Amino acid sequence: APDLQLQRLAGAGFSAPVDVLERVRRLREGGLQQRLDQPGRQRLDALVPAMLGVASRQAEATRALDGMVLVLEAIGRRSAYFALLNENPAALEHLVSVCASSEFLARLVATHPLLLDELLDPRVFQEAPSRSELAADLTARLSRVPADEAEVRLDALRNFQQAAIFRVAVVDLSGVLPLMKVSDRLTDIAELVLEAALALAWQELVTRHGEPRCVVDGESRPARFAVVAYGKLGGLELGYGSDLDLVFLHDSAGDQQQTDGAQSLDNAVFFSRLTRRIISILTMHTTSGKLYEVDIRLRPSGQSGLLVSSLTAFDLYQRQDAWTWEHQALLRSRAVAGDSGVKAAFEQLRVRTLTSYVRLEQLATEVTEMRQRMRNELSRGTAELLDVKQDPGGITDIEFLVQYLVLREANRYPDLVRWSDNIRQLEALAAHAILAPADAEQLADAYRTYRQRLHHLNLAGAPGLLPRAETAALAATVIRHWQAVFY
């Protein structure tokens, strides 16, 4: 009887038993039921009470159930997955706890049911894969696909990325992995995917047009290419679902800049097509979603600029035309894929720009004006809620403060620009006594605390807002440091 069922659900720990009963009814009588054959229905009928039992033991019982309904409806006709969960109580336990912890992960499994296979490996819950393990997994997946089957190779690349992110997230949610290590692993995954996307795109174009070459000082040499990451990937702070901020560079120069194939192309055209193909691989919509969102607005001249620049043109732009905010962005950049020579040349160019090209006389004014503009345009805070990123005393204040001090002092202490991440830049500022060590540590602690909270909000699918009462002391500390530097 419905009343008895409601009593049982309430007794089992569900705070809204009427809603739970409705969800279960929809699951048993809705479109999913119509799509299943008789064995599939029997498997689902066996699974539902077991699922409810496990969900009732979760701190977030209703969220666990919502996530499970999402996953089960997505699995649809593939009722072998119902059997898998019925036969593996540990896998069911893990899946329900994943759904309880994270709406993001529940959606990931719903979109990619293949990830359920990962739950059968007990190691998934004990340790995150190392970079070398991730690289070996990607190599193995790609080696099983013939080189000329581009679409199948792209599917292999997507399956690798989803499984790798899932494995990191599961260990993250179990509390085994600190946030900095989570970002390191997500960064590894993105860099491996970028290398693979570049290799696939390069192979396609070279097969058609030959290798790009150029003649410099009478010597013919290959023209080479690299991908530079800015933002979260550049600053080693990648989160789940972060965009990739990318800039593309080549070292073609001199004379006869063209490919050496029968269908020869000018190198500028070759590298432009290569860049478009890489972006297309990363962002192409398929049944299993896309790899990443890509943002290319940080390239020289922004939206109106070329998709890909030569190192020479990039250097000239940084010296003559770049805005202060572009130098701030460059501070958080790293070359992450492509030719080692171009990557090294980019790093030299980056150091040269940050130590020699910054307009110091306008620096404080331009940094504070840009910060104010961002607050006005981007903050979603209210009287009760702090926008963790954009409000005064939040994450972006710490970043801008660090960037200002590094840019102001880099001509005297070039090693300040060695690292692209905020925490090590703070350590470097303390090492040179530009910030008192205690102040640098306070800012680093605030930064880590904010990032940790933001990370958990992202995983739960919640916006980046926290109660002001809860964050008042932290925000006040950051504001105090901001005012000490700028006023």
C-alpha positions as CSV (number, residue, x, y, z in Angstrom):
1,A,0.0,0.0,0.0
2,P,1.2,3.5,-0.8
3,D,1.0,4.6,2.9
4,L,3.1,1.7,4.1
5,Q,5.6,2.4,1.3
6,L,5.9,6.0,2.4
7,Q,6.4,5.0,6.0
8,R,9.2,2.6,5.0
9,L,10.9,5.2,2.8
10,A,10.7,7.8,5.6
11,G,12.1,5.2,8.1
12,A,14.9,4.4,5.7
13,G,16.1,8.0,5.8
14,F,14.5,9.7,2.7
15,S,13.5,13.2,3.8
16,A,10.9,13.5,1.0
17,P,9.3,10.0,0.7
18,V,6.4,11.2,-1.6
19,D,8.9,12.5,-4.2
20,V,10.9,9.3,-3.9
21,L,7.8,7.1,-4.5
22,E,7.0,9.3,-7.6
23,R,10.5,8.9,-9.0
24,V,10.3,5.1,-8.6
25,R,6.9,5.0,-10.1
26,R,8.1,7.0,-13.1
27,L,11.1,4.7,-13.5
28,R,8.9,1.5,-13.4
29,E,6.1,2.8,-15.5
30,G,7.7,5.4,-17.8
31,G,9.4,5.3,-21.2
32,L,12.2,3.1,-19.9
33,Q,9.8,0.3,-19.1
34,Q,8.3,0.4,-22.6
35,R,11.8,0.1,-24.2
36,L,12.8,-3.0,-22.2
37,D,12.2,-6.7,-23.1
38,Q,10.9,-9.1,-20.4
39,P,14.4,-10.1,-19.0
40,G,15.3,-6.4,-18.9
41,R,12.1,-5.6,-16.9
42,Q,12.9,-8.4,-14.4
43,R,16.4,-7.1,-14.0
44,L,15.2,-3.5,-13.4
45,D,12.6,-4.8,-10.9
46,A,15.3,-6.6,-8.9
47,L,17.6,-3.6,-9.1
48,V,15.2,-0.9,-7.8
49,P,14.8,-2.2,-4.2
50,A,18.6,-2.8,-3.9
51,M,19.3,0.7,-5.2
52,L,16.8,2.2,-2.7
53,G,18.5,0.3,0.1
54,V,21.9,1.7,-0.8
55,A,20.6,5.2,-1.5
56,S,18.9,5.4,1.9
57,R,22.3,5.0,3.6
58,Q,23.8,8.1,1.8
59,A,24.0,11.5,3.5
60,E,22.4,12.9,0.3
61,A,19.9,10.1,-0.2
62,T,17.6,12.1,-2.6
63,R,20.4,13.3,-4.7
64,A,21.7,9.8,-4.9
65,L,18.4,8.6,-6.1
66,D,18.1,11.4,-8.7
67,G,21.5,10.5,-10.1
68,M,20.6,6.8,-10.3
69,V,17.3,7.5,-12.1
70,L,19.2,9.6,-14.6
71,V,21.8,6.8,-15.1
72,L,19.2,4.0,-15.4
73,E,17.1,5.9,-17.9
74,A,20.2,6.6,-20.0
75,I,21.2,3.0,-20.0
76,G,17.9,2.3,-21.7
77,R,17.8,-0.9,-23.6
78,R,21.3,-2.1,-22.6
79,S,19.8,-4.0,-19.7
80,A,23.1,-6.0,-19.4
81,Y,24.2,-3.1,-17.3
82,F,21.2,-3.8,-14.9
83,A,22.5,-7.4,-14.6
84,L,26.0,-6.1,-14.0
85,L,24.8,-4.0,-11.1
86,N,22.6,-6.8,-9.7
87,E,25.5,-9.2,-9.8
88,N,28.0,-6.8,-8.3
89,P,26.8,-5.3,-5.1
90,A,30.1,-3.4,-4.6
91,A,29.7,-1.8,-8.1
92,L,26.1,-0.8,-7.2
93,E,27.3,0.6,-3.8
94,H,30.1,2.6,-5.6
95,L,27.7,4.0,-8.3
96,V,25.1,5.1,-5.8
97,S,27.8,6.9,-3.7
98,V,29.1,8.6,-6.8
99,C,25.6,9.8,-7.6
100,A,25.2,11.0,-4.1
101,S,28.4,13.0,-4.2
102,S,28.2,14.6,-7.5
103,E,25.6,15.6,-10.1
104,F,28.5,16.1,-12.5
105,L,29.6,12.5,-12.2
106,A,26.0,11.1,-12.4
107,R,25.6,13.0,-15.7
108,L,29.0,11.8,-16.9
109,V,28.0,8.1,-16.4
110,A,24.5,8.8,-17.9
111,T,26.2,10.2,-21.0
112,H,28.8,7.4,-21.2
113,P,27.5,4.1,-19.8
114,L,30.8,2.5,-20.7
115,L,32.1,4.0,-17.5
116,L,30.1,1.5,-15.5
117,D,32.8,-1.1,-16.5
118,E,35.3,1.0,-14.5
119,L,33.4,0.4,-11.3
120,L,34.3,-3.3,-11.4
121,D,38.0,-2.5,-10.9
122,P,38.5,-2.1,-7.1
123,R,41.7,0.0,-7.7
124,V,39.5,2.7,-9.2
125,F,38.6,3.7,-5.6
126,Q,42.0,3.5,-4.1
127,E,44.4,5.5,-6.3
128,A,44.3,7.9,-9.2
129,P,46.3,6.8,-12.3
130,S,49.7,8.3,-12.8
131,R,50.6,10.2,-15.9
132,S,52.6,7.3,-17.3
133,E,49.6,4.9,-16.7
134,L,47.3,7.4,-18.5
135,A,49.7,7.7,-21.4
136,A,50.0,3.9,-21.7
137,D,46.2,3.5,-21.6
138,L,45.8,6.1,-24.4
139,T,48.5,4.5,-26.5
140,A,46.9,1.0,-26.1
141,R,43.5,2.3,-27.1
142,L,44.8,4.1,-30.2
143,S,47.0,1.1,-31.2
144,R,43.9,-1.0,-31.5
145,V,42.5,1.2,-34.2
146,P,43.8,1.3,-37.8
147,A,45.6,4.6,-38.6
148,D,43.3,5.4,-41.5
149,E,40.0,5.1,-39.4
150,A,39.9,8.7,-38.2
151,E,36.4,8.6,-36.7
152,V,37.1,5.4,-34.7
153,R,40.4,7.0,-33.4
154,L,38.4,10.0,-32.2
155,D,36.0,7.7,-30.4
156,A,39.0,6.0,-28.7
157,L,40.3,9.3,-27.7
158,R,37.0,10.4,-26.2
159,N,36.6,7.0,-24.4
160,F,40.1,7.4,-22.9
161,Q,39.3,11.0,-21.7
162,Q,36.0,10.1,-20.1
163,A,37.4,7.0,-18.3
164,A,40.4,8.9,-17.1
165,I,38.4,11.8,-15.8
166,F,36.0,9.4,-14.1
167,R,38.8,7.6,-12.4
168,V,40.3,10.8,-11.1
169,A,36.8,12.0,-9.9
170,V,36.0,8.8,-8.0
171,V,39.3,9.0,-6.1
172,D,38.8,12.7,-5.5
173,L,35.3,12.1,-4.0
174,S,36.6,9.3,-1.8
175,G,38.9,11.9,-0.2
176,V,42.1,10.1,-1.2
177,L,43.4,12.9,-3.5
178,P,44.1,16.5,-2.5
179,L,42.8,19.2,-4.8
180,M,46.3,20.2,-6.2
181,K,46.8,16.5,-7.2
182,V,43.3,16.4,-8.8
183,S,44.2,19.4,-10.9
184,D,47.6,17.8,-11.8
185,R,45.9,14.6,-13.0
186,L,43.2,16.5,-15.0
187,T,46.0,18.6,-16.5
188,D,47.8,15.4,-17.5
189,I,44.7,14.1,-19.2
190,A,44.2,17.4,-21.1
191,E,47.8,17.5,-22.2
192,L,47.7,13.9,-23.4
193,V,44.5,14.5,-25.3
194,L,46.0,17.7,-26.9
195,E,49.2,15.8,-28.0
196,A,47.0,13.0,-29.5
197,A,44.7,15.6,-31.3
198,L,47.7,17.4,-32.7
199,A,49.2,14.1,-33.9
200,L,46.0,13.0,-35.6
201,A,45.5,16.4,-37.3
202,W,49.2,16.6,-38.3
203,Q,49.0,13.1,-39.9
204,E,45.9,13.9,-41.8
205,L,47.3,17.1,-43.3
206,V,50.8,15.8,-44.0
207,T,49.4,12.8,-45.8
208,R,47.5,15.2,-48.1
209,H,50.0,18.1,-48.5
210,G,53.5,17.0,-47.3
211,E,55.5,18.5,-44.4
212,P,55.8,22.2,-44.0
213,R,59.4,23.5,-44.7
214,C,61.2,26.8,-45.0
215,V,64.6,28.2,-46.0
216,V,66.4,30.3,-43.5
217,D,69.9,31.7,-44.3
218,G,70.1,29.4,-47.3
219,E,69.3,26.3,-45.2
220,S,66.1,24.3,-45.7
221,R,64.5,23.1,-42.4
222,P,61.2,21.7,-41.2
223,A,58.7,24.3,-39.9
224,R,57.4,23.3,-36.6
225,F,54.4,24.0,-34.3
226,A,53.3,24.0,-30.7
227,V,50.2,24.6,-28.6
228,V,50.3,27.0,-25.6
229,A,47.8,26.8,-22.7
230,Y,46.6,29.8,-20.8
231,G,44.2,30.1,-17.9
232,K,43.4,27.1,-15.8
233,L,45.3,24.6,-17.9
234,G,48.3,27.0,-18.2
235,G,48.2,27.7,-14.4
236,L,47.9,23.9,-13.5
237,E,44.4,24.5,-12.0
238,L,42.2,22.5,-14.4
239,G,38.9,21.4,-12.9
240,Y,36.1,19.1,-14.2
241,G,34.5,20.7,-17.2
242,S,37.1,23.6,-17.4
243,D,37.5,25.2,-20.8
244,L,40.9,25.0,-22.5
245,D,42.3,28.5,-23.3
246,L,44.7,27.9,-26.2
247,V,47.1,29.8,-28.4
248,F,48.8,28.2,-31.4
249,L,52.3,29.1,-32.7
250,H,54.7,28.0,-35.4
251,D,58.4,28.8,-36.2
252,S,58.1,29.1,-40.1
253,A,60.3,32.0,-41.3
254,G,62.6,33.0,-44.2
255,D,61.9,31.9,-47.8
256,Q,60.0,29.2,-49.6
257,Q,57.6,28.7,-46.7
258,Q,55.5,25.8,-48.1
259,T,54.8,22.1,-47.7
260,D,56.8,19.6,-49.7
261,G,53.9,17.4,-51.0
262,A,52.4,17.1,-54.5
263,Q,49.4,19.3,-53.3
264,S,51.7,21.9,-51.8
265,L,50.3,24.6,-49.5
266,D,51.7,27.8,-48.1
267,N,52.8,27.2,-44.5
268,A,50.5,29.9,-43.2
269,V,47.6,28.0,-44.8
270,F,48.9,24.6,-43.6
271,F,49.1,25.8,-39.9
272,S,45.8,27.5,-40.1
273,R,44.1,24.3,-41.3
274,L,46.0,22.3,-38.7
275,T,44.8,24.6,-35.9
276,R,41.2,24.4,-37.2
277,R,41.4,20.6,-37.3
278,I,42.7,20.4,-33.7
279,I,39.9,22.7,-32.5
280,S,37.4,20.6,-34.4
281,I,38.7,17.3,-32.9
282,L,38.5,18.8,-29.4
283,T,35.0,20.3,-29.8
284,M,33.2,18.0,-32.2
285,H,29.8,16.9,-30.9
286,T,29.3,13.1,-31.0
287,T,26.9,10.7,-29.3
288,S,29.4,10.7,-26.4
289,G,29.6,14.5,-26.2
290,K,32.7,16.5,-26.9
291,L,36.2,16.4,-25.4
292,Y,36.5,20.0,-24.3
293,E,35.2,23.5,-24.8
294,V,38.0,25.6,-26.4
295,D,38.5,29.3,-26.0
296,I,40.9,31.0,-28.5
297,R,40.1,34.6,-27.6
298,L,43.5,35.1,-25.9
299,R,45.4,34.9,-29.2
300,P,47.1,38.2,-30.4
301,S,44.4,40.8,-31.4
302,G,41.7,38.5,-30.0
303,Q,38.6,37.7,-32.2
304,S,40.0,39.7,-35.1
305,G,43.5,38.1,-34.9
306,L,44.9,35.1,-36.9
307,L,44.1,31.6,-35.5
308,V,47.8,30.8,-35.4
309,S,50.9,33.1,-35.2
310,S,54.6,32.8,-36.0
311,L,56.9,33.2,-33.0
312,T,58.3,36.4,-34.6
313,A,54.8,38.0,-35.0
314,F,53.9,36.9,-31.5
315,D,57.0,38.5,-30.0
316,L,56.4,41.8,-31.9
317,Y,52.7,41.8,-30.7
318,Q,53.8,41.3,-27.1
319,R,56.4,44.1,-27.4
320,Q,54.3,46.7,-29.2
321,D,50.5,46.0,-29.0
322,A,49.7,43.8,-26.0
323,W,47.5,45.2,-23.2
324,T,48.5,44.8,-19.6
325,W,45.8,42.2,-19.1
326,E,47.4,40.2,-21.9
327,H,50.7,40.2,-20.0
328,Q,48.8,39.1,-16.9
329,A,47.4,36.2,-18.9
330,L,50.8,35.4,-20.3
331,L,52.0,34.9,-16.8
332,R,49.7,31.9,-16.5
333,S,50.8,30.3,-19.7
334,R,52.8,27.2,-20.6
335,A,53.6,25.4,-23.9
336,V,51.9,22.0,-23.5
337,A,52.0,20.1,-26.8
338,G,54.0,20.0,-30.0
339,D,57.6,20.5,-31.0
340,S,60.1,20.8,-28.2
341,G,62.1,23.6,-30.0
342,V,59.0,25.8,-30.5
343,K,58.0,25.1,-26.9
344,A,61.4,26.2,-25.6
345,A,61.4,29.3,-27.9
346,F,58.0,30.2,-26.6
347,E,59.2,30.0,-23.0
348,Q,62.2,32.3,-23.8
349,L,59.7,34.7,-25.5
350,R,57.4,34.6,-22.4
351,V,60.2,35.4,-20.0
352,R,61.5,38.2,-22.3
353,T,58.0,39.7,-22.5
354,L,57.3,39.5,-18.7
355,T,60.7,40.9,-17.7
356,S,61.2,43.5,-20.4
357,Y,58.0,44.5,-22.2
358,V,55.6,45.4,-19.3
359,R,54.6,49.1,-19.2
360,L,55.4,49.7,-15.5
361,E,54.3,53.3,-15.3
362,Q,50.7,52.3,-16.1
363,L,50.7,48.9,-14.4
364,A,48.9,49.7,-11.1
365,T,46.2,51.8,-12.8
366,E,45.5,49.3,-15.5
367,V,45.4,46.3,-13.2
368,T,43.0,48.0,-10.7
369,E,40.7,49.4,-13.5
370,M,40.5,45.9,-15.2
371,R,39.7,44.3,-11.9
372,Q,36.9,46.8,-11.2
373,R,35.4,46.3,-14.6
374,M,35.3,42.5,-14.1
375,R,33.6,42.9,-10.7
376,N,31.0,45.2,-12.2
377,E,30.3,43.0,-15.3
378,L,30.8,39.4,-14.0
379,S,29.8,39.3,-10.3
380,R,26.8,37.2,-9.4
381,G,27.0,37.9,-5.7
382,T,24.1,39.1,-3.6
383,A,23.7,40.7,-0.1
384,E,23.8,37.2,1.4
385,L,26.0,35.3,-1.0
386,L,29.7,35.9,-2.1
387,D,30.7,35.2,-5.7
388,V,33.8,33.2,-4.8
389,K,35.6,34.2,-8.0
390,Q,34.5,37.8,-8.8
391,D,33.5,39.6,-5.6
392,P,35.9,41.7,-3.6
393,G,38.1,39.5,-1.4
394,G,37.6,36.5,-3.7
395,I,39.8,34.4,-5.9
396,T,40.4,36.9,-8.7
397,D,41.5,39.5,-6.2
398,I,44.3,37.2,-5.1
399,E,45.3,36.4,-8.7
400,F,45.4,40.0,-9.7
401,L,47.4,41.0,-6.6
402,V,50.0,38.3,-7.4
403,Q,50.1,39.1,-11.1
404,Y,50.6,42.8,-10.3
405,L,53.5,42.2,-7.9
406,V,55.2,39.7,-10.2
407,L,54.9,42.0,-13.3
408,R,56.1,45.0,-11.2
409,E,59.2,43.2,-10.0
410,A,60.1,40.7,-12.8
411,N,62.6,43.0,-14.4
412,R,64.6,42.9,-11.2
413,Y,64.0,39.3,-10.3
414,P,63.4,37.3,-13.5
415,D,62.9,34.0,-11.7
416,L,59.6,35.3,-10.4
417,V,58.0,34.4,-13.8
418,R,59.4,30.8,-13.8
419,W,56.2,29.3,-12.6
420,S,52.7,29.7,-14.2
421,D,50.7,28.8,-11.1
422,N,49.5,31.2,-8.4
423,I,50.8,29.3,-5.3
424,R,54.4,29.0,-6.5
425,Q,54.3,32.7,-7.7
426,L,53.3,33.6,-4.1
427,E,56.2,31.5,-2.7
428,A,58.6,33.3,-5.1
429,L,57.3,36.7,-4.0
430,A,58.0,35.7,-0.4
431,A,61.4,34.4,-1.2
432,H,62.4,37.8,-2.6
433,A,60.8,39.6,0.4
434,I,58.3,41.4,-2.0
435,L,55.6,40.0,0.3
436,A,56.2,39.1,4.0
437,P,56.3,35.3,4.2
438,A,53.3,35.4,6.7
439,D,51.3,37.5,4.2
440,A,52.1,35.2,1.3
441,E,51.1,32.2,3.4
442,Q,47.8,33.9,4.4
443,L,47.0,34.6,0.7
444,A,48.0,31.0,-0.3
445,D,45.8,29.5,2.4
446,A,42.8,31.7,1.3
447,Y,43.4,30.7,-2.3
448,R,43.5,27.0,-1.5
449,T,40.4,27.3,0.7
450,Y,38.4,29.1,-2.0
451,R,39.5,26.6,-4.7
452,Q,38.6,23.6,-2.5
453,R,35.1,25.1,-1.8
454,L,34.6,26.0,-5.5
455,H,35.7,22.5,-6.5
456,H,33.0,20.9,-4.4
457,L,30.4,23.3,-5.6
458,N,31.3,22.4,-9.2
459,L,31.1,18.7,-8.5
460,A,27.7,19.1,-7.0
461,G,26.5,21.1,-10.0
462,A,26.0,24.2,-7.9
463,P,27.0,27.8,-8.8
464,G,30.1,29.3,-7.3
465,L,28.4,31.2,-4.4
466,L,28.9,30.9,-0.7
467,P,27.2,32.5,2.3
468,R,28.9,35.8,3.2
469,A,28.7,35.0,6.9
470,E,30.8,31.9,6.3
471,T,33.4,33.6,4.1
472,A,33.6,37.0,5.8
473,A,36.9,36.5,7.6
474,L,38.6,35.1,4.5
475,A,37.3,37.9,2.3
476,A,38.4,40.5,4.8
477,T,41.9,39.1,4.9
478,V,42.2,39.3,1.1
479,I,40.8,42.8,1.0
480,R,43.3,43.9,3.6
481,H,46.2,42.7,1.5
482,W,44.7,44.3,-1.6
483,Q,44.4,47.6,0.0
484,A,47.9,47.4,1.5
485,V,49.3,47.0,-2.1
486,F,47.1,49.4,-4.1
487,Y,46.1,52.2,-1.7
